[in-house]
Amino acid sequence: MPVPLYQAKADFFRTLGHPARIRVLELLQEEGPLPVRDLLTRIDIEASSLSQQLAVLRRAGVVIASREGSTVVYALATPELAELMGAARRILTEMLADQGELLAELRAEATG
């Protein structure tokens, strides 16, 4: 029996549900393909942990890996992932702006 679409979406978002994985995707979105050593210098985690997180992203088809000599380079598997990261940033920005407005109203109410 095939997996329902809503289950596949939930699995996809669960794959993205780790701060190190999100940071990898942000870096790949901003800078394009990067070797593992560059990812390691920009993400404050152990090499073994980064390797595990990259493996999760690779198994899910979110990133692709290629070899350039002895160097492994990672890239986003599809440009739509960059769009998704941008959309997430816009959504969070709007949500935080709304919270800021609510906080300002609460403070004004408390002093007024």
N, CA, C and O atoms as a MOPAC input file, in Angstrom:
PM7 MOZYME 1SCF
protein

 N      0.85000 1    -1.19000 1     0.00000 1
 C      0.00000 1     0.00000 1     0.00000 1
 C      0.89500 1     1.25400 1     0.00000 1
 O      1.80300 1     1.36800 1     0.82400 1
 N      0.63900 1     2.17600 1    -0.91200 1
 C      1.47200 1     3.39100 1    -0.97800 1
 C      1.25200 1     4.28200 1     0.24800 1
 O      0.19300 1     4.26100 1     0.87600 1
 N      2.28000 1     5.06000 1     0.56500 1
 C      2.21800 1     5.99500 1     1.68600 1
 C      1.34700 1     7.17600 1     1.28000 1
 O      1.53500 1     7.73400 1     0.19900 1
 N      0.38900 1     7.57200 1     2.13500 1
 C     -0.42900 1     8.75100 1     1.80900 1
 C      0.45100 1     9.99500 1     1.69900 1
 O      1.49000 1    10.09000 1     2.35100 1
 N      0.03300 1    10.92800 1     0.88400 1
 C      0.80100 1    12.15100 1     0.65900 1
 C      1.07100 1    12.90300 1     1.95900 1
 O      2.17300 1    13.41200 1     2.16600 1
 N      0.07700 1    12.97400 1     2.82500 1
 C      0.28500 1    13.69300 1     4.08300 1
 C      1.36400 1    13.02300 1     4.92800 1
 O      2.10100 1    13.71100 1     5.63400 1
 N      1.47100 1    11.70100 1     4.87100 1
 C      2.51100 1    10.98900 1     5.60600 1
 C      3.88500 1    11.26900 1     4.99500 1
 O      4.86500 1    11.46600 1     5.71300 1
 N      3.94300 1    11.28400 1     3.66100 1
 C      5.20700 1    11.58200 1     2.98300 1
 C      5.66700 1    12.99700 1     3.31400 1
 O      6.85900 1    13.23200 1     3.51200 1
 N      4.72500 1    13.94400 1     3.37400 1
 C      5.07100 1    15.32700 1     3.74000 1
 C      5.58100 1    15.39300 1     5.17600 1
 O      6.56800 1    16.07200 1     5.45900 1
 N      4.90600 1    14.68600 1     6.07900 1
 C      5.34400 1    14.67300 1     7.48200 1
 C      6.74600 1    14.08900 1     7.59600 1
 O      7.57600 1    14.60400 1     8.34600 1
 N      7.01100 1    13.02100 1     6.86000 1
 C      8.34500 1    12.40900 1     6.87100 1
 C      9.39200 1    13.39100 1     6.34300 1
 O     10.49100 1    13.49300 1     6.88800 1
 N      9.04000 1    14.10600 1     5.28200 1
 C      9.94700 1    15.09500 1     4.70500 1
 C     10.28900 1    16.17800 1     5.72100 1
 O     11.45800 1    16.51600 1     5.90300 1
 N      9.26600 1    16.72300 1     6.38600 1
 C      9.51900 1    17.78100 1     7.35800 1
 C     10.25600 1    17.25100 1     8.58300 1
 O     11.03000 1    17.98500 1     9.19800 1
 N     10.03100 1    16.00000 1     8.94700 1
 C     10.80400 1    15.40000 1    10.03700 1
 C     12.28600 1    15.32900 1     9.66400 1
 O     13.16300 1    15.54000 1    10.50100 1
 N     12.54400 1    15.02800 1     8.39400 1
 C     13.93200 1    15.00000 1     7.91600 1
 C     14.59500 1    16.35600 1     8.10600 1
 O     15.77900 1    16.43200 1     8.43300 1
 N     13.83700 1    17.42000 1     7.90300 1
 C     14.38400 1    18.77100 1     8.04800 1
 C     14.44700 1    19.22100 1     9.50000 1
 O     15.00700 1    20.27600 1     9.79600 1
 N     13.88000 1    18.43600 1    10.40600 1
 C     13.69600 1    18.84800 1    11.79100 1
 C     14.90300 1    18.73200 1    12.69800 1
 O     14.77600 1    18.26300 1    13.82900 1
 N     16.04800 1    19.14000 1    12.24200 1
 C     17.24300 1    19.16100 1    13.09200 1
 C     18.02400 1    20.43300 1    12.77200 1
 O     18.22800 1    20.74500 1    11.59900 1
 N     18.46300 1    21.17000 1    13.78600 1
 C     19.15900 1    22.43900 1    13.53100 1
 C     20.37900 1    22.31100 1    12.61700 1
 O     20.61600 1    23.18400 1    11.78200 1
 N     21.14200 1    21.25100 1    12.76300 1
 C     22.33200 1    21.09700 1    11.91500 1
 C     21.92800 1    20.87300 1    10.46000 1
 O     22.58600 1    21.36800 1     9.54500 1
 N     20.85200 1    20.13200 1    10.25000 1
 C     20.39300 1    19.89700 1     8.86700 1
 C     19.89600 1    21.19100 1     8.24300 1
 O     20.16600 1    21.47100 1     7.07500 1
 N     19.17200 1    21.97200 1     9.02300 1
 C     18.69900 1    23.26700 1     8.51200 1
 C     19.88700 1    24.16000 1     8.18000 1
 O     19.88500 1    24.84300 1     7.15500 1
 N     20.89500 1    24.15900 1     9.03700 1
 C     22.07600 1    25.00300 1     8.78200 1
 C     22.78800 1    24.56800 1     7.51500 1
 O     23.23000 1    25.40800 1     6.73100 1
 N     22.90500 1    23.25400 1     7.30600 1
 C     23.50700 1    22.74600 1     6.05900 1
 C     22.72500 1    23.26700 1     4.86800 1
 O     23.31600 1    23.76000 1     3.90700 1
 N     21.41000 1    23.16600 1     4.92000 1
 C     20.58900 1    23.61600 1     3.79200 1
 C     20.71300 1    25.11700 1     3.57800 1
 O     20.76000 1    25.57600 1     2.43700 1
 N     20.76600 1    25.88800 1     4.66300 1
 C     20.95100 1    27.33600 1     4.52800 1
 C     22.27200 1    27.65400 1     3.83500 1
 O     22.32400 1    28.48000 1     2.92400 1
 N     23.32800 1    26.99300 1     4.27200 1
 C     24.64600 1    27.25200 1     3.67500 1
 C     24.66900 1    26.87400 1     2.20200 1
 O     25.22300 1    27.60300 1     1.37800 1
 N     24.07500 1    25.74600 1     1.87100 1
 C     24.04700 1    25.31700 1     0.47100 1
 C     23.16900 1    26.25100 1    -0.36600 1
 O     23.45000 1    26.48500 1    -1.54100 1
 N     22.12600 1    26.77200 1     0.23500 1
 C     21.27000 1    27.73700 1    -0.46600 1
 C     22.03200 1    29.02800 1    -0.72900 1
 O     21.98300 1    29.57400 1    -1.83100 1
 N     22.73400 1    29.51100 1     0.28500 1
 C     23.42600 1    30.80300 1     0.19100 1
 C     24.68300 1    30.74100 1    -0.66700 1
 O     24.97200 1    31.67000 1    -1.42100 1
 N     25.43700 1    29.63500 1    -0.55100 1
 C     26.76300 1    29.59100 1    -1.16100 1
 C     26.91000 1    28.59300 1    -2.29700 1
 O     27.93500 1    28.57500 1    -2.97900 1
 N     25.90300 1    27.77100 1    -2.50600 1
 C     26.01000 1    26.74500 1    -3.53500 1
 C     26.74600 1    25.52800 1    -2.99500 1
 O     26.94400 1    25.40400 1    -1.78700 1
 N     27.15100 1    24.63500 1    -3.88000 1
 C     27.82100 1    23.39800 1    -3.44300 1
 C     29.04900 1    23.68800 1    -2.57800 1
 O     29.83200 1    24.59200 1    -2.86800 1
 N     29.19800 1    22.89800 1    -1.51000 1
 C     30.31000 1    23.08600 1    -0.57900 1
 C     30.94000 1    21.75200 1    -0.21000 1
 O     30.24300 1    20.74800 1    -0.06200 1
 N     32.25100 1    21.74400 1    -0.06300 1
 C     32.90800 1    20.53600 1     0.44100 1
 C     32.61400 1    20.36400 1     1.93300 1
 O     32.30200 1    21.32600 1     2.63500 1
 N     32.72000 1    19.13300 1     2.39300 1
 C     32.45300 1    18.82300 1     3.79000 1
 C     33.32200 1    19.68000 1     4.71400 1
 O     32.83200 1    20.15600 1     5.73800 1
 N     34.56500 1    19.88200 1     4.38600 1
 C     35.45600 1    20.66700 1     5.26900 1
 C     34.93800 1    22.09300 1     5.45500 1
 O     35.07900 1    22.66100 1     6.53800 1
 N     34.34000 1    22.67900 1     4.41100 1
 C     33.78300 1    24.02600 1     4.54100 1
 C     32.53200 1    24.01400 1     5.41400 1
 O     32.32000 1    24.92800 1     6.21200 1
 N     31.70800 1    22.98200 1     5.26300 1
 C     30.52100 1    22.86000 1     6.11100 1
 C     30.94300 1    22.72800 1     7.57900 1
 O     30.32700 1    23.31300 1     8.47000 1
 N     31.99200 1    21.95600 1     7.80900 1
 C     32.47700 1    21.74300 1     9.18100 1
 C     32.94900 1    23.04200 1     9.82500 1
 O     32.71700 1    23.26000 1    11.01400 1
 N     33.60100 1    23.89900 1     9.06300 1
 C     34.09300 1    25.15500 1     9.64100 1
 C     32.96200 1    26.14000 1     9.93200 1
 O     33.12500 1    27.05100 1    10.74300 1
 N     31.82300 1    25.96200 1     9.27700 1
 C     30.71000 1    26.90400 1     9.43900 1
 C     29.62700 1    26.40200 1    10.39300 1
 O     28.75700 1    27.17100 1    10.80300 1
 N     29.67500 1    25.11700 1    10.74900 1
 C     28.66300 1    24.54500 1    11.63900 1
 C     29.39400 1    24.02000 1    12.87100 1
 O     30.34100 1    23.24200 1    12.75600 1
 N     28.96400 1    24.43600 1    14.01100 1
 C     29.66900 1    24.09800 1    15.24800 1
 C     29.22300 1    22.73500 1    15.78600 1
 O     28.53900 1    22.65500 1    16.80600 1
 N     29.62100 1    21.65800 1    15.08100 1
 C     29.35600 1    20.29700 1    15.54400 1
 C     30.56100 1    19.42600 1    15.20200 1
 O     31.41700 1    19.80200 1    14.40100 1
 N     30.60100 1    18.27700 1    15.82000 1
 C     31.67400 1    17.32600 1    15.55800 1
 C     31.55000 1    16.77100 1    14.14000 1
 O     30.45600 1    16.71300 1    13.57800 1
 N     32.66500 1    16.37300 1    13.58100 1
 C     32.68500 1    15.82400 1    12.22500 1
 C     31.78600 1    14.60200 1    12.10300 1
 O     31.09400 1    14.43900 1    11.09800 1
 N     31.78900 1    13.74100 1    13.11900 1
 C     30.96000 1    12.52900 1    13.04900 1
 C     29.47300 1    12.87900 1    13.05300 1
 O     28.68100 1    12.23300 1    12.36700 1
 N     29.09500 1    13.89400 1    13.81800 1
 C     27.69900 1    14.32500 1    13.85100 1
 C     27.28800 1    14.93800 1    12.51300 1
 O     26.19900 1    14.66300 1    12.00800 1
 N     28.15800 1    15.76800 1    11.94300 1
 C     27.85900 1    16.34500 1    10.62900 1
 C     27.70700 1    15.24000 1     9.59500 1
 O     26.80900 1    15.29200 1     8.75400 1
 N     28.56400 1    14.26200 1     9.65200 1
 C     28.49300 1    13.13800 1     8.72100 1
 C     27.14700 1    12.42300 1     8.83700 1
 O     26.53900 1    12.07000 1     7.82600 1
 N     26.68600 1    12.21200 1    10.05900 1
 C     25.38600 1    11.57000 1    10.27500 1
 C     24.25000 1    12.41600 1     9.70200 1
 O     23.34200 1    11.89400 1     9.05600 1
 N     24.31000 1    13.72400 1     9.94300 1
 C     23.24200 1    14.60500 1     9.45900 1
 C     23.24100 1    14.67500 1     7.93400 1
 O     22.17700 1    14.69700 1     7.31500 1
 N     24.41800 1    14.71100 1     7.33100 1
 C     24.50200 1    14.70900 1     5.87000 1
 C     23.95600 1    13.39900 1     5.29900 1
 O     23.31200 1    13.39700 1     4.25000 1
 N     24.21300 1    12.29100 1     5.98600 1
 C     23.70300 1    10.99300 1     5.53500 1
 C     22.17800 1    10.97600 1     5.56100 1
 O     21.55100 1    10.44100 1     4.64800 1
 N     21.57800 1    11.55600 1     6.59700 1
 C     20.11100 1    11.63000 1     6.67700 1
 C     19.57000 1    12.43500 1     5.49400 1
 O     18.61900 1    12.01300 1     4.83600 1
 N     20.17100 1    13.58600 1     5.22800 1
 C     19.72900 1    14.43500 1     4.10800 1
 C     19.93100 1    13.74100 1     2.76800 1
 O     19.09700 1    13.85600 1     1.86900 1
 N     21.02700 1    13.02900 1     2.63900 1
 C     21.32300 1    12.32700 1     1.38500 1
 C     20.33400 1    11.18500 1     1.16200 1
 O     19.81400 1    11.02700 1     0.05700 1
 N     20.06800 1    10.38600 1     2.19900 1
 C     19.10600 1     9.26900 1     2.07700 1
 C     17.71400 1     9.77000 1     1.71000 1
 O     16.98000 1     9.10700 1     0.97700 1
 N     17.36100 1    10.93300 1     2.21800 1
 C     16.03600 1    11.50200 1     1.93300 1
 C     15.97500 1    12.16000 1     0.55800 1
 O     14.89800 1    12.54500 1     0.10100 1
 N     17.12400 1    12.28900 1    -0.10500 1
 C     17.14600 1    12.91300 1    -1.42400 1
 C     17.12900 1    14.42300 1    -1.38800 1
 O     16.82900 1    15.06500 1    -2.39500 1
 N     17.44900 1    15.00000 1    -0.23900 1
 C     17.42500 1    16.45400 1    -0.08000 1
 C     18.71800 1    17.07900 1    -0.58500 1
 O     18.71100 1    18.17400 1    -1.14700 1
 N     19.82700 1    16.37500 1    -0.38100 1
 C     21.11400 1    16.83700 1    -0.89800 1
 C     21.73000 1    15.73300 1    -1.75700 1
 O     21.37200 1    14.55900 1    -1.65300 1
 N     22.65500 1    16.14500 1    -2.59700 1
 C     23.41300 1    15.18700 1    -3.39300 1
 C     24.89100 1    15.39200 1    -3.09200 1
 O     25.33600 1    16.49600 1    -2.78000 1
 N     25.62800 1    14.31200 1    -3.19400 1
 C     27.06500 1    14.36300 1    -2.92900 1
 C     27.80300 1    13.95400 1    -4.19200 1
 O     27.37700 1    13.05000 1    -4.91100 1
 N     28.91000 1    14.62700 1    -4.45200 1
 C     29.76600 1    14.25400 1    -5.57500 1
 C     31.20800 1    14.33100 1    -5.11200 1
 O     31.54000 1    15.02200 1    -4.15000 1
 N     32.04100 1    13.61200 1    -5.81400 1
 C     33.47600 1    13.60300 1    -5.46900 1
 C     34.24200 1    14.47600 1    -6.43200 1
 O     34.03300 1    14.44000 1    -7.64500 1
 N     35.13100 1    15.26100 1    -5.86300 1
 C     36.09000 1    16.03600 1    -6.65000 1
 C     37.45700 1    15.64200 1    -6.11600 1
 O     37.97300 1    16.25500 1    -5.18100 1
 N     38.02700 1    14.62500 1    -6.71000 1
 C     39.26500 1    14.05200 1    -6.18300 1
 C     38.95000 1    13.32200 1    -4.89400 1
 O     38.11200 1    12.42100 1    -4.87300 1
 N     39.62100 1    13.71100 1    -3.81500 1
 C     39.35700 1    13.08300 1    -2.52200 1
 C     38.34300 1    13.87700 1    -1.69800 1
 O     38.04300 1    13.51500 1    -0.56000 1
 N     37.82100 1    14.94900 1    -2.27000 1
 C     36.89000 1    15.82800 1    -1.56800 1
 C     35.45400 1    15.48400 1    -1.92900 1
 O     35.12500 1    15.30300 1    -3.10100 1
 N     34.59800 1    15.39600 1    -0.91000 1
 C     33.16800 1    15.19100 1    -1.13300 1
 C     32.48700 1    16.55200 1    -1.05500 1
 O     32.65200 1    17.29200 1    -0.08500 1
 N     31.71900 1    16.86800 1    -2.09600 1
 C     31.03000 1    18.15300 1    -2.19900 1
 C     29.53100 1    17.89800 1    -2.14800 1
 O     29.01700 1    17.01500 1    -2.83500 1
 N     28.83200 1    18.68400 1    -1.32400 1
 C     27.38200 1    18.55700 1    -1.19200 1
 C     26.68700 1    19.73100 1    -1.85400 1
 O     27.19700 1    20.85100 1    -1.87800 1
 N     25.50000 1    19.44200 1    -2.39600 1
 C     24.67600 1    20.47100 1    -3.02900 1
 C     23.20900 1    20.14400 1    -2.76900 1
 O     22.86000 1    19.00100 1    -2.47500 1
 N     22.36200 1    21.15500 1    -2.88100 1
 C     20.92600 1    20.91100 1    -2.80300 1
 C     20.51800 1    20.04000 1    -3.97800 1
 O     21.01200 1    20.21900 1    -5.09100 1
 N     19.61800 1    19.10000 1    -3.73300 1
 C     19.19700 1    18.18100 1    -4.78200 1
 C     18.32500 1    18.86200 1    -5.83000 1
 O     18.27800 1    18.42100 1    -6.97800 1
 N     17.63700 1    19.93100 1    -5.44700 1
 C     16.73800 1    20.61900 1    -6.35700 1
 C     16.64500 1    22.09900 1    -5.96700 1
 O     16.72000 1    22.42700 1    -4.78300 1
 N     16.48500 1    22.97600 1    -6.93000 1
 C     16.37300 1    24.41800 1    -6.61100 1
 C     15.15700 1    24.74200 1    -5.73900 1
 O     15.14300 1    25.75600 1    -5.04200 1
 N     14.14900 1    23.88800 1    -5.78000 1
 C     12.95500 1    24.13700 1    -4.97000 1
 C     13.26700 1    24.12100 1    -3.47400 1
 O     12.56200 1    24.74100 1    -2.67800 1
 N     14.32800 1    23.40900 1    -3.09900 1
 C     14.72200 1    23.40700 1    -1.68700 1
 C     15.20400 1    24.78900 1    -1.25700 1
 O     14.94800 1    25.21200 1    -0.13000 1
 N     15.89300 1    25.48900 1    -2.13900 1
 C     16.30500 1    26.86400 1    -1.83900 1
 C     15.06300 1    27.74700 1    -1.68500 1
 O     15.01400 1    28.61500 1    -0.81400 1
 N     14.07300 1    27.51900 1    -2.53000 1
 C     12.82000 1    28.27100 1    -2.42300 1
 C     12.11900 1    27.97400 1    -1.10000 1
 O     11.56900 1    28.87400 1    -0.46600 1
 N     12.14200 1    26.70100 1    -0.68700 1
 C     11.53300 1    26.31400 1     0.58200 1
 C     12.22700 1    27.01300 1     1.75200 1
 O     11.56000 1    27.50000 1     2.66400 1
 N     13.54800 1    27.06500 1     1.73000 1
 C     14.29200 1    27.73100 1     2.79800 1
 C     13.96200 1    29.21900 1     2.82600 1
 O     13.81200 1    29.80200 1     3.90000 1
 N     13.85100 1    29.83100 1     1.65700 1
 C     13.47600 1    31.24100 1     1.58200 1
 C     12.06400 1    31.46900 1     2.09400 1
 O     11.80600 1    32.44300 1     2.80000 1
 N     11.15200 1    30.57600 1     1.74200 1
 C      9.76300 1    30.68900 1     2.21100 1
 C      9.69900 1    30.55600 1     3.73100 1
 O      8.95800 1    31.28500 1     4.39000 1
 N     10.47000 1    29.63000 1     4.28100 1
 C     10.49100 1    29.45000 1     5.73700 1
 C     10.98100 1    30.72200 1     6.41800 1
 O     10.43200 1    31.13300 1     7.44000 1
 N     12.00800 1    31.34100 1     5.85700 1
 C     12.53200 1    32.58400 1     6.42600 1
 C     11.47300 1    33.69300 1     6.38500 1
 O     11.30200 1    34.43300 1     7.35300 1
 N     10.76700 1    33.79700 1     5.25700 1
 C      9.72800 1    34.83100 1     5.14300 1
 C      8.58900 1    34.57700 1     6.13000 1
 O      8.09400 1    35.51300 1     6.75800 1
 N      8.17200 1    33.32500 1     6.26800 1
 C      7.09000 1    32.98400 1     7.18800 1
 C      7.49700 1    33.31600 1     8.62300 1
 O      6.72900 1    33.93400 1     9.36000 1
 N      8.70600 1    32.90600 1     9.02000 1
 C      9.17000 1    33.18800 1    10.37900 1
 C      9.30500 1    34.67700 1    10.63000 1
 O      8.97100 1    35.15600 1    11.71300 1
 N      9.78700 1    35.40900 1     9.64900 1
 C      9.91800 1    36.86000 1     9.79000 1
 C      8.55600 1    37.48900 1    10.04400 1
 O      8.41700 1    38.35600 1    10.90700 1
 N      7.55500 1    37.05300 1     9.29600 1
 C      6.20500 1    37.59100 1     9.45600 1
 C      5.62400 1    37.20100 1    10.81700 1
 O      4.98900 1    38.01800 1    11.48300 1
 N      5.84100 1    35.96900 1    11.21700 1
 C      5.32800 1    35.51500 1    12.50900 1
 C      5.96400 1    36.30000 1    13.64900 1
 O      5.27800 1    36.69900 1    14.59000 1
 N      7.27100 1    36.52100 1    13.56900 1
 C      7.95300 1    37.27900 1    14.61400 1
 C      7.52400 1    38.73800 1    14.61400 1
 O      7.42600 1    39.35700 1    15.67400 1
 N      7.27000 1    39.28900 1    13.43800 1
 C      6.79000 1    40.67100 1    13.36300 1
 C      5.42000 1    40.77800 1    14.03700 1
 O      5.15000 1    41.73500 1    14.76200 1
 N      4.56000 1    39.78800 1    13.79000 1
 C      3.24200 1    39.78200 1    14.42400 1
 C      3.37200 1    39.68000 1    15.93700 1
 O      2.63400 1    40.34000 1    16.66900 1
 N      4.30500 1    38.85900 1    16.41200 1
 C      4.51500 1    38.72700 1    17.85400 1
 C      5.04300 1    40.02600 1    18.44200 1
 O      4.68200 1    40.40400 1    19.55600 1
 N      5.90600 1    40.71000 1    17.68200 1
 C      6.43100 1    41.99500 1    18.13800 1
 C      5.32500 1    43.02500 1    18.27700 1
 O      5.31700 1    43.81300 1    19.22200 1
 N      4.39200 1    43.01800 1    17.33300 1
 C      3.26600 1    43.94300 1    17.39600 1
 C      2.39000 1    43.63200 1    18.60400 1
 O      1.93100 1    44.54300 1    19.29300 1
 N      2.15700 1    42.34900 1    18.86100 1
 C      1.36000 1    41.95300 1    20.01200 1
 C      2.05200 1    42.37300 1    21.30700 1
 O      1.40400 1    42.87800 1    22.22400 1
 N      3.35600 1    42.16800 1    21.38300 1
 C      4.11700 1    42.56300 1    22.56400 1
 C      4.02000 1    44.07400 1    22.78600 1
 O      3.85100 1    44.52600 1    23.91800 1
 N      4.12400 1    44.84300 1    21.72100 1
 C      4.00500 1    46.29600 1    21.83500 1
 C      2.62200 1    46.69500 1    22.35600 1
 O      2.50100 1    47.59600 1    23.18700 1
 N      1.58300 1    46.02000 1    21.86300 1
 C      0.22700 1    46.30400 1    22.34400 1
 C      0.09000 1    45.97300 1    23.82000 1
 O     -0.51100 1    46.73800 1    24.57500 1
 N      0.64300 1    44.83900 1    24.23900 1
 C      0.56300 1    44.44500 1    25.63600 1
 C      1.29000 1    45.44100 1    26.52400 1
 O      0.79700 1    45.80400 1    27.59200 1
 N      2.46500 1    45.88400 1    26.08300 1
 C      3.21200 1    46.87200 1    26.87500 1
 C      2.45800 1    48.20000 1    26.96900 1
 O      2.42200 1    48.83100 1    28.02500 1
 N      1.85600 1    48.61700 1    25.84600 1
 C      1.08800 1    49.86900 1    25.84900 1
 C     -0.10800 1    49.75600 1    26.76900 1
 O     -0.44100 1    50.70200 1    27.48200 1
 N     -0.74800 1    48.61800 1    26.75600 1
 C     -1.91800 1    48.38300 1    27.63100 1
 C     -1.50600 1    48.40400 1    29.10300 1
 O     -2.24000 1    48.91600 1    29.94800 1
 N     -0.34500 1    47.85500 1    29.40300 1
 C      0.12200 1    47.79500 1    30.79000 1
 C      0.49000 1    49.16500 1    31.33500 1
 O      0.34200 1    49.41900 1    32.53100 1
 N      0.97000 1    50.05300 1    30.46200 1
 C      1.38800 1    51.38100 1    30.91500 1
 C      0.26100 1    52.40400 1    30.78200 1
 O      0.33300 1    53.49000 1    31.35700 1
 N     -0.76600 1    52.06000 1    30.03400 1
 C     -1.81000 1    53.04200 1    29.76600 1
 C     -3.01300 1    52.87100 1    30.53700 1
 O     -3.95800 1    53.64700 1    30.38700 1

